[in-house]
Structure formats: structure tokens, C-alpha cells
Amino acid sequence: MSYKHLILEKKDAVATIKIHRPEALNALNKDVLTELTVVVKELEKDTNVKAVILTGEGKAFIAGADIKQMKDMTMLEAKQFAEQGHQLLSMIEQSRLPYIAAVNGYALGGGCEVMMACDIILASAQAKIGQPETNLGIHPGFGGTQRLPRLVGITKAKELLLTGDPIDAHEALRIGLINKVVEPEKLLTEAEALAQKLTQKSGIQTSFIKALVNKGINIDLPSACSLEIASFSSCFATEDQKEGMSAFLEKRKPSFKEK
């Protein structure tokens, strides 16, 4: 399928999604959200893909949601727009695939929210990250008020949400919002190397780990640990468990079959 606002590239077992709307700094409108939803569904079904990189073309990752489209929305239209964004980000979080955000520039508003839905975040040293919605007379609508405090803590999240002030990549790293700061010219290279590393793991365990972390963080510890026990035991019904442990004992690299 061809996309108007996205560039999809596949190399080996890694898919790279580039948001390509340079005239609007890759801002999210309904069409971009629709295309992203389609491509996420497509990759979920592609058994050849084992990791995904999400990035932006040009000087922005995603500069936010499209204010021109949002300005005259009715209450119902705004609700539908928020629901569309939430659906997409939930799909990324719940995907069997690990998503790496390669934040090449501005990640503001909806861009920060998309970034936070990914599993691992690498950011260019030139990146600017934040939730400036309060400056527009609104608040985040794609999960920013919920994911941000889970990642950086309530106090810091309130500061960022209430002031609307952006932070640079080094501050984002310090507060635990991203995983690593990378020089701009090395960002995609590092993201690709990380993605390739993840493709060497058992895809079954990747999906198990994502599900356990995402579900467990929202429930009490005893219940979460019970989920882990059940999931851990189910690992031993897979061929990948036998291969992984055999390879360890035989001092060789495992060859996982996703079974």
C-alpha cells in the first residue's frame, strides 16, 4: 500500500516508519493518524518483521497535532479525534513488536505522546520534547496526562504539563523520559543497530515482556507477580525456550523460530 504522509521501509526484519509531512513539521491530523493506524496493523500481521523504528523526516519527529485542523472542531469532533489517537497509541503499546522511537527533532504535544507509547526512545541531542497544550487553552488528548506521570513521576509530570515548557534531550534523559541521547548524524544508525539486536531475540518473549510490563504497572504487585508466574510457566511450552537454553549450554548463539 502507498502512503501520502508516511514512508515505510523494510530491511531484514526491521521496519522503519518515517512521518513525512514536512510542510507542517509532521503534525498529526486525521489523515496521518489513519495512515499510521493502517501501517501499524500491516506490520502486526507481517511475520517477517520483528522490530519497528518510528521517526520523522526533516527537523521534526512530530511537532504536535495539527492546530489548523483542530481550531474549529466541535466537541464531538474533538472526542473522535482523541479516540483516534488513543486507539493508535494503544495499538503500538499492545503490539507484539518492539517499537523504537528515534526522536530526530521536535516531539511536542501529540509527538511527545506518540513517543511515550513506544518501548525504547532514542533522541537526537537537538530534540525538544514537551506537552505545550496548556498554552493553547487545552490539555493533552492522546494520553499525555496519563503516560507522562507513569514515566517521570507525578511531580515532574505536573510541572511539564502545567507550564507547557519544553525540555531538551539531556533533561529528558535525566528525568527518565527517554533512554539515550544520540548525536543527530548517528541517530538512525543507532536505532537500526538496536532494532537489529532486538530481532535476534525470541519474538514470543518480546510480546510476553511488553504485555507483563504494561499490564503489571496498572495493578497491585501480588496480582502482577501472579501474571508473571503464569507467563513464565508458559515459556516452557515453547520451542524457543528449549532452543535458548540448549544454545546457552552448548555455548552458541540461539536460533529462535518464534514457536
ZAKOLGU-203165 format. One line per field, with one value per residue: y, x, z of N, C-alpha, C in turn. Coordinates in nm, 3 decimals. Last residue first. Layout:
n_v = (Y,...)
n_u = (X,...)
n_w = (Z,...)
ca_v = (Y,...)
ca_u = (X,...)
ca_w = (Z,...)
c_v = (Y,...)
c_u = (X,...)
c_w = (Z,...)
//
This chain:
n_v = (-2.009,-1.854,-1.961,-1.865,-1.985,-1.867,-1.925,-2.147,-2.327,-2.514,-2.374,-2.193,-2.363,-2.461,-2.229,-2.171,-2.405,-2.409,-2.161,-2.203,-2.378,-2.352,-2.406,-2.239,-2.009,-2.058,-1.974,-1.696,-1.645,-1.707,-1.524,-1.278,-1.278,-1.264,-1.008,-0.865,-0.925,-0.806,-0.525,-0.413,-0.257,-0.131,-0.274,-0.507,-0.440,-0.371,-0.596,-0.803,-0.720,-0.723,-0.999,-1.124,-1.018,-1.127,-1.399,-1.426,-1.354,-1.384,-1.168,-1.038,-0.799,-0.641,-0.577,-0.419,-0.201,-0.105,-0.030,0.167,0.358,0.426,0.536,0.749,0.911,1.032,1.297,1.385,1.177,1.083,0.976,0.732,0.700,0.944,1.011,1.044,1.282,1.277,1.279,1.535,1.679,1.611,1.715,1.983,2.064,2.319,2.403,2.384,2.397,2.160,1.954,1.980,1.954,1.701,1.545,1.583,1.457,1.189,1.038,0.964,0.768,0.833,1.096,1.034,0.891,1.087,1.312,1.201,1.085,1.269,1.521,1.780,2.067,2.414,2.659,2.652,2.601,2.337,2.190,2.116,1.894,1.800,1.837,1.863,1.742,1.737,1.487,1.260,0.979,0.677,0.474,0.187,0.167,0.433,0.622,0.849,0.935,1.022,1.239,1.406,1.463,1.601,1.797,1.742,1.698,1.809,1.543,1.268,0.998,0.705,0.462,0.134,-0.126,-0.474,-0.634,-0.687,-0.394,-0.226,0.023,0.049,0.056,0.288,0.472,0.441,0.513,0.778,0.899,0.853,0.995,1.255,1.270,1.243,1.479,1.670,1.626,1.704,1.976,2.076,2.253,2.466,2.373,2.142,2.214,2.381,2.210,1.885,1.799,1.807,1.755,1.475,1.533,1.767,1.820,1.526,1.275,1.078,0.734,0.418,0.088,-0.238,-0.590,-0.798,-0.919,-1.141,-1.138,-0.887,-0.790,-0.554,-0.405,-0.335,-0.182,0.030,0.128,0.222,0.418,0.597,0.681,0.811,1.012,1.156,1.240,1.404,1.505,1.593,1.738,1.760,2.028,2.081,2.012,1.743,1.478,1.182,0.960,0.646,0.339,0.050,-0.282,-0.554,-0.780,-0.641,-0.354,-0.143,0.165,0.400,0.721,0.907,1.043,0.866,0.536,0.227,-0.120)
n_u = (0.834,1.032,1.277,1.618,1.900,2.163,2.512,2.665,2.707,2.533,2.383,2.260,2.115,1.929,1.789,1.679,1.534,1.337,1.214,1.118,0.911,0.719,0.646,0.776,0.628,0.439,0.569,0.557,0.282,0.239,0.415,0.305,0.060,0.155,0.257,0.019,-0.091,0.102,0.088,-0.207,-0.169,-0.020,0.203,0.116,0.068,0.327,0.482,0.350,0.372,0.651,0.701,0.559,0.691,0.947,0.894,0.839,1.074,1.383,1.625,1.707,1.580,1.733,1.943,1.809,1.751,2.010,2.078,1.883,1.959,2.212,2.136,1.975,2.177,2.404,2.362,2.294,2.398,2.158,2.056,1.818,1.556,1.338,1.262,1.428,1.545,1.766,1.648,1.546,1.784,1.878,1.688,1.503,1.153,0.894,0.625,0.379,0.315,0.169,0.335,0.569,0.464,0.346,0.578,0.705,0.510,0.475,0.710,0.775,0.586,0.343,0.311,0.275,0.035,-0.163,-0.152,-0.124,-0.324,-0.408,-0.454,-0.345,-0.569,-0.599,-0.490,-0.240,-0.082,-0.135,0.027,0.295,0.490,0.807,1.136,1.366,1.688,1.957,2.044,1.775,1.687,1.516,1.321,1.119,0.841,0.595,0.444,0.600,0.570,0.304,0.340,0.507,0.326,0.119,0.357,0.659,0.942,1.171,1.391,1.409,1.379,1.284,1.138,1.076,0.872,0.849,0.533,0.283,0.127,0.040,0.143,0.014,-0.253,-0.255,-0.221,-0.465,-0.655,-0.587,-0.653,-0.930,-1.010,-0.954,-1.142,-1.382,-1.370,-1.377,-1.633,-1.784,-1.718,-1.577,-1.288,-1.132,-0.863,-0.761,-0.635,-0.438,-0.293,-0.227,-0.011,0.350,0.574,0.757,1.031,1.172,1.330,1.299,1.068,1.078,1.015,1.027,1.108,1.036,1.093,1.025,0.861,0.750,0.483,0.269,0.076,0.186,0.202,-0.070,-0.118,0.053,-0.070,-0.319,-0.234,-0.112,-0.335,-0.481,-0.303,-0.302,-0.571,-0.600,-0.261,0.029,0.311,0.551,0.574,0.426,0.582,0.649,0.556,0.615,0.748,0.865,0.924,1.095,1.138,1.358,1.466,1.573,1.393,1.149,0.979,0.742,0.651,0.344,0.148,0.049,0.144,0.048,0.085)
n_w = (1.791,1.678,1.654,1.718,1.775,1.993,1.967,2.209,2.429,2.512,2.693,2.515,2.348,2.532,2.586,2.331,2.265,2.465,2.410,2.151,2.177,2.482,2.733,2.894,2.909,3.101,3.329,3.287,3.306,3.576,3.697,3.614,3.744,4.004,4.001,3.987,4.234,4.407,4.316,4.135,3.805,3.615,3.559,3.428,3.161,3.072,3.146,3.005,2.738,2.696,2.743,2.532,2.309,2.352,2.344,2.071,1.951,2.098,1.933,1.713,1.706,1.874,1.702,1.517,1.684,1.731,1.471,1.425,1.612,1.517,1.270,1.347,1.488,1.405,1.367,1.634,1.905,2.149,2.465,2.577,2.676,2.836,3.092,3.311,3.363,3.190,2.937,2.936,2.947,2.693,2.516,2.678,2.713,2.708,2.925,3.037,3.304,3.340,3.243,3.393,3.656,3.644,3.616,3.859,4.027,3.933,3.702,3.448,3.365,3.469,3.384,3.096,3.061,3.130,2.982,2.720,2.568,2.383,2.478,2.705,2.712,2.605,2.549,2.459,2.671,2.724,2.545,2.537,2.640,2.482,2.357,2.102,1.994,1.953,2.011,1.945,2.140,2.168,2.362,2.349,2.299,2.263,2.382,2.379,2.110,2.118,2.296,2.154,1.948,2.069,2.219,2.034,1.942,1.700,1.625,1.620,1.794,1.731,1.921,1.853,1.956,1.926,1.860,1.939,2.080,2.272,2.189,1.940,2.021,2.171,1.967,1.822,2.018,2.071,1.823,1.818,2.043,1.958,1.749,1.888,2.042,1.843,1.744,1.968,1.988,1.670,1.562,1.483,1.536,1.416,1.183,1.285,1.451,1.452,1.727,1.693,1.551,1.553,1.473,1.244,1.029,0.821,0.919,1.221,1.325,1.459,1.386,1.499,1.454,1.292,1.005,0.896,0.946,0.960,1.127,1.214,0.984,0.954,1.181,1.122,0.891,0.990,1.170,0.995,0.849,1.054,1.128,0.887,0.876,1.101,1.180,1.341,1.173,1.035,0.974,0.753,0.543,0.583,0.652,0.711,0.935,0.865,0.998,0.922,1.031,1.016,0.913,0.618,0.601,0.474,0.515,0.443,0.502,0.496,0.365,0.174,0.083,-0.072,0.000)
ca_v = (-2.117,-1.792,-1.988,-1.872,-1.958,-1.934,-1.831,-2.098,-2.211,-2.555,-2.485,-2.145,-2.282,-2.554,-2.292,-2.073,-2.362,-2.523,-2.186,-2.102,-2.430,-2.302,-2.479,-2.374,-2.007,-2.083,-2.118,-1.765,-1.624,-1.778,-1.667,-1.317,-1.277,-1.384,-1.120,-0.856,-0.967,-0.950,-0.608,-0.430,-0.338,-0.072,-0.142,-0.511,-0.477,-0.280,-0.462,-0.809,-0.736,-0.600,-0.897,-1.155,-0.986,-0.982,-1.338,-1.467,-1.265,-1.456,-1.227,-1.164,-0.903,-0.693,-0.655,-0.546,-0.281,-0.154,-0.130,0.045,0.298,0.363,0.425,0.635,0.867,0.890,1.220,1.381,1.285,1.044,1.091,0.768,0.604,0.876,1.014,0.911,1.252,1.287,1.160,1.422,1.684,1.575,1.570,1.928,2.034,2.205,2.431,2.369,2.509,2.288,1.972,1.987,2.072,1.819,1.548,1.635,1.595,1.285,1.071,1.055,0.760,0.695,1.069,1.113,0.823,0.956,1.331,1.269,1.007,1.137,1.437,1.666,1.978,2.276,2.656,2.663,2.731,2.438,2.212,2.259,1.894,1.861,1.747,1.939,1.725,1.858,1.593,1.344,1.117,0.740,0.607,0.241,0.087,0.340,0.493,0.778,0.890,0.909,1.129,1.351,1.397,1.467,1.762,1.826,1.598,1.844,1.687,1.345,1.135,0.778,0.599,0.225,-0.001,-0.362,-0.583,-0.792,-0.470,-0.365,-0.032,0.045,-0.049,0.159,0.455,0.419,0.380,0.677,0.899,0.802,0.849,1.199,1.287,1.143,1.347,1.661,1.605,1.567,1.887,2.072,2.127,2.481,2.501,2.132,2.123,2.433,2.314,1.992,1.778,1.816,1.883,1.517,1.399,1.734,1.867,1.668,1.331,1.181,0.860,0.527,0.220,-0.120,-0.466,-0.829,-0.801,-1.118,-1.225,-0.926,-0.915,-0.654,-0.461,-0.410,-0.308,-0.048,0.070,0.119,0.304,0.529,0.608,0.698,0.912,1.095,1.154,1.281,1.533,1.487,1.746,1.626,1.969,2.104,2.146,1.848,1.591,1.271,1.051,0.787,0.429,0.189,-0.186,-0.424,-0.796,-0.761,-0.407,-0.269,0.092,0.272,0.642,0.816,1.115,1.005,0.630,0.353,0.000)
ca_u = (0.738,0.902,1.183,1.478,1.828,2.036,2.402,2.643,2.793,2.625,2.464,2.343,2.223,2.024,1.865,1.758,1.646,1.429,1.275,1.222,1.035,0.765,0.571,0.831,0.751,0.400,0.548,0.686,0.350,0.164,0.430,0.439,0.064,0.082,0.351,0.114,-0.161,0.075,0.207,-0.128,-0.240,-0.151,0.223,0.155,-0.044,0.214,0.515,0.365,0.240,0.574,0.761,0.529,0.549,0.928,0.929,0.739,0.959,1.259,1.559,1.776,1.530,1.605,1.969,1.867,1.642,1.928,2.159,1.886,1.825,2.198,2.231,1.915,2.050,2.415,2.403,2.197,2.430,2.247,2.076,1.953,1.660,1.396,1.161,1.382,1.422,1.787,1.722,1.454,1.692,1.957,1.706,1.592,1.284,0.967,0.761,0.386,0.390,0.112,0.200,0.575,0.541,0.262,0.477,0.769,0.553,0.364,0.660,0.868,0.725,0.389,0.339,0.386,0.164,-0.159,-0.172,-0.013,-0.266,-0.367,-0.570,-0.318,-0.470,-0.647,-0.620,-0.344,-0.064,-0.197,-0.116,0.261,0.344,0.719,1.028,1.291,1.545,1.886,2.084,1.884,1.660,1.645,1.326,1.251,0.904,0.696,0.379,0.584,0.700,0.342,0.251,0.554,0.453,0.093,0.216,0.575,0.843,1.058,1.373,1.509,1.327,1.407,1.119,1.182,0.877,0.910,0.662,0.382,0.181,-0.001,0.178,0.161,-0.208,-0.279,-0.114,-0.335,-0.659,-0.573,-0.516,-0.846,-1.028,-0.881,-1.000,-1.347,-1.377,-1.259,-1.518,-1.791,-1.689,-1.684,-1.356,-1.277,-0.915,-0.827,-0.750,-0.531,-0.377,-0.247,-0.130,0.224,0.569,0.618,0.976,1.075,1.376,1.328,1.152,1.020,1.089,0.936,1.161,0.992,1.115,1.045,0.904,0.891,0.564,0.385,0.048,0.149,0.325,0.001,-0.192,0.075,0.064,-0.313,-0.313,-0.032,-0.228,-0.539,-0.342,-0.178,-0.516,-0.679,-0.401,-0.070,0.198,0.499,0.663,0.361,0.522,0.744,0.465,0.664,0.636,0.903,0.815,1.111,1.056,1.328,1.346,1.583,1.527,1.176,1.093,0.764,0.744,0.439,0.221,0.072,0.100,0.123,0.000)
ca_w = (1.819,1.711,1.544,1.758,1.651,1.966,1.956,2.073,2.404,2.405,2.743,2.626,2.291,2.470,2.693,2.403,2.183,2.451,2.541,2.173,2.122,2.353,2.630,2.884,2.828,2.961,3.310,3.294,3.179,3.471,3.719,3.571,3.597,3.962,4.014,3.878,4.113,4.412,4.297,4.258,3.905,3.647,3.619,3.567,3.248,3.051,3.197,3.150,2.799,2.679,2.831,2.672,2.329,2.337,2.472,2.170,1.938,2.070,2.049,1.744,1.615,1.924,1.824,1.474,1.627,1.842,1.541,1.343,1.620,1.648,1.275,1.278,1.546,1.440,1.249,1.525,1.813,2.040,2.377,2.537,2.711,2.720,2.987,3.277,3.437,3.335,2.983,2.921,3.061,2.811,2.525,2.577,2.768,2.652,2.880,2.892,3.245,3.382,3.188,3.247,3.617,3.666,3.510,3.737,4.049,3.935,3.835,3.518,3.321,3.486,3.525,3.146,3.041,3.195,3.126,2.785,2.677,2.333,2.449,2.615,2.773,2.615,2.614,2.356,2.606,2.811,2.515,2.549,2.627,2.581,2.396,2.201,2.015,1.912,2.104,1.898,2.097,2.144,2.300,2.376,2.403,2.212,2.359,2.506,2.160,2.033,2.331,2.281,1.919,2.018,2.220,2.117,1.983,1.787,1.641,1.545,1.801,1.701,1.874,1.893,1.881,1.999,1.813,1.966,1.968,2.284,2.320,1.948,1.929,2.238,2.066,1.759,1.955,2.175,1.872,1.710,2.041,2.071,1.720,1.788,2.108,1.929,1.656,1.918,2.100,1.769,1.591,1.474,1.586,1.547,1.175,1.185,1.512,1.354,1.645,1.766,1.621,1.533,1.492,1.348,1.160,0.840,0.814,1.135,1.325,1.424,1.420,1.424,1.528,1.433,1.081,0.867,1.030,0.879,1.057,1.314,1.040,0.850,1.161,1.244,0.881,0.886,1.217,1.097,0.782,0.980,1.226,0.936,0.771,1.090,1.151,1.328,1.266,1.065,1.075,0.883,0.539,0.618,0.628,0.604,0.913,0.870,0.959,0.964,0.954,1.076,0.996,0.701,0.578,0.542,0.461,0.509,0.422,0.560,0.469,0.138,0.184,-0.075,0.000)
c_v = (-2.158,-1.898,-1.928,-1.884,-1.975,-1.897,-1.906,-1.998,-2.165,-2.442,-2.530,-2.254,-2.231,-2.477,-2.392,-2.136,-2.266,-2.481,-2.300,-2.120,-2.333,-2.370,-2.437,-2.464,-2.149,-2.076,-2.150,-1.914,-1.698,-1.766,-1.747,-1.467,-1.324,-1.394,-1.251,-0.972,-0.967,-1.002,-0.758,-0.533,-0.355,-0.153,-0.079,-0.376,-0.464,-0.312,-0.371,-0.671,-0.736,-0.609,-0.766,-1.043,-1.015,-0.944,-1.186,-1.398,-1.299,-1.358,-1.307,-1.234,-1.038,-0.804,-0.718,-0.636,-0.418,-0.243,-0.190,-0.065,0.167,0.295,0.350,0.514,0.744,0.829,1.070,1.291,1.272,1.167,1.054,0.893,0.651,0.785,0.943,0.904,1.118,1.247,1.161,1.292,1.569,1.580,1.530,1.780,1.978,2.184,2.306,2.391,2.504,2.408,2.110,2.015,2.088,1.946,1.670,1.643,1.656,1.429,1.185,1.088,0.844,0.681,0.926,1.090,0.901,0.886,1.199,1.285,1.076,1.057,1.299,1.576,1.861,2.197,2.518,2.661,2.757,2.578,2.322,2.291,2.037,1.847,1.816,1.862,1.820,1.853,1.725,1.450,1.185,0.880,0.656,0.371,0.139,0.274,0.389,0.643,0.805,0.849,1.005,1.231,1.335,1.391,1.618,1.781,1.667,1.725,1.715,1.496,1.230,0.924,0.661,0.362,0.088,-0.240,-0.477,-0.743,-0.580,-0.453,-0.182,-0.019,-0.063,0.043,0.327,0.390,0.346,0.536,0.792,0.795,0.785,1.046,1.227,1.148,1.237,1.526,1.590,1.535,1.741,1.978,2.149,2.351,2.509,2.258,2.121,2.345,2.370,2.096,1.902,1.774,1.904,1.644,1.411,1.585,1.841,1.701,1.479,1.225,0.959,0.657,0.324,0.004,-0.349,-0.705,-0.836,-1.002,-1.210,-1.007,-0.968,-0.790,-0.569,-0.478,-0.396,-0.183,-0.013,0.050,0.190,0.406,0.534,0.615,0.788,0.986,1.083,1.185,1.400,1.545,1.640,1.627,1.837,2.046,2.183,1.988,1.718,1.374,1.162,0.873,0.571,0.272,-0.047,-0.338,-0.666,-0.774,-0.522,-0.319,-0.035,0.199,0.514,0.757,1.028,1.075,0.772,0.450,0.125)
c_u = (0.748,0.795,1.045,1.385,1.680,1.978,2.272,2.529,2.787,2.718,2.567,2.437,2.317,2.144,1.967,1.845,1.737,1.553,1.376,1.290,1.150,0.894,0.616,0.749,0.801,0.520,0.513,0.669,0.483,0.233,0.361,0.460,0.199,0.077,0.284,0.213,-0.067,0.005,0.178,-0.018,-0.151,-0.230,0.091,0.165,-0.006,0.096,0.392,0.393,0.249,0.441,0.683,0.577,0.508,0.784,0.919,0.767,0.849,1.143,1.436,1.714,1.596,1.551,1.841,1.896,1.694,1.816,2.082,1.966,1.821,2.063,2.219,2.007,1.994,2.282,2.411,2.235,2.342,2.277,2.185,1.952,1.802,1.508,1.209,1.276,1.363,1.663,1.736,1.520,1.593,1.872,1.781,1.615,1.372,1.099,0.826,0.525,0.386,0.184,0.144,0.438,0.541,0.335,0.388,0.668,0.614,0.413,0.560,0.825,0.819,0.537,0.385,0.412,0.279,-0.023,-0.161,-0.029,-0.155,-0.294,-0.537,-0.440,-0.447,-0.546,-0.682,-0.484,-0.168,-0.184,-0.180,0.113,0.294,0.572,0.938,1.163,1.490,1.736,2.013,1.916,1.787,1.616,1.470,1.264,1.041,0.769,0.477,0.516,0.683,0.473,0.278,0.470,0.514,0.220,0.194,0.430,0.753,0.967,1.258,1.497,1.431,1.368,1.257,1.150,0.986,0.919,0.718,0.522,0.275,0.052,0.151,0.205,-0.056,-0.233,-0.132,-0.228,-0.523,-0.571,-0.494,-0.699,-0.942,-0.891,-0.916,-1.198,-1.333,-1.254,-1.389,-1.672,-1.688,-1.640,-1.470,-1.353,-1.067,-0.905,-0.829,-0.655,-0.478,-0.346,-0.152,0.108,0.439,0.602,0.827,1.050,1.278,1.367,1.177,1.120,1.020,1.012,1.060,1.061,1.079,1.074,0.913,0.949,0.714,0.481,0.165,0.126,0.295,0.125,-0.121,0.003,0.097,-0.177,-0.308,-0.105,-0.140,-0.430,-0.400,-0.211,-0.388,-0.619,-0.474,-0.207,0.094,0.384,0.609,0.443,0.456,0.684,0.544,0.556,0.686,0.781,0.866,0.996,1.079,1.246,1.304,1.455,1.549,1.314,1.113,0.877,0.771,0.532,0.323,0.164,0.136,0.060,0.089)
c_w = (1.964,1.733,1.568,1.637,1.679,1.831,1.927,2.076,2.258,2.362,2.640,2.675,2.401,2.414,2.640,2.510,2.259,2.373,2.533,2.308,2.146,2.309,2.490,2.793,2.799,2.867,3.165,3.268,3.175,3.337,3.609,3.587,3.547,3.809,3.976,3.882,3.994,4.286,4.307,4.235,4.028,3.749,3.665,3.633,3.395,3.141,3.188,3.210,2.951,2.753,2.821,2.764,2.473,2.367,2.467,2.303,2.036,2.065,2.006,1.865,1.642,1.835,1.876,1.594,1.583,1.791,1.658,1.409,1.541,1.664,1.407,1.279,1.477,1.485,1.277,1.409,1.688,1.955,2.276,2.451,2.683,2.767,2.860,3.169,3.400,3.414,3.135,2.966,3.056,2.938,2.651,2.605,2.657,2.725,2.821,2.837,3.092,3.323,3.220,3.187,3.465,3.624,3.524,3.624,3.922,3.942,3.831,3.659,3.407,3.451,3.552,3.295,3.103,3.180,3.202,2.934,2.753,2.442,2.399,2.599,2.680,2.698,2.622,2.417,2.499,2.752,2.599,2.533,2.645,2.547,2.498,2.228,2.121,1.940,2.072,2.004,2.052,2.090,2.291,2.298,2.444,2.329,2.307,2.491,2.285,2.081,2.247,2.321,2.042,1.983,2.177,2.110,2.085,1.812,1.736,1.563,1.744,1.686,1.853,1.835,1.940,1.907,1.906,1.937,2.016,2.171,2.328,2.079,1.933,2.151,2.148,1.864,1.894,2.117,1.977,1.754,1.932,2.073,1.832,1.754,2.010,2.000,1.737,1.830,2.053,1.882,1.689,1.497,1.588,1.585,1.305,1.176,1.412,1.408,1.559,1.679,1.699,1.616,1.464,1.352,1.273,0.983,0.846,1.029,1.233,1.433,1.373,1.478,1.438,1.518,1.229,0.948,1.003,0.965,0.976,1.249,1.143,0.907,1.059,1.233,1.005,0.884,1.118,1.151,0.882,0.914,1.158,1.038,0.816,0.988,1.135,1.295,1.236,1.165,1.128,0.997,0.672,0.623,0.659,0.571,0.821,0.842,0.974,0.909,1.010,0.980,1.063,0.782,0.674,0.502,0.542,0.439,0.501,0.457,0.542,0.237,0.141,0.025,0.000)
//
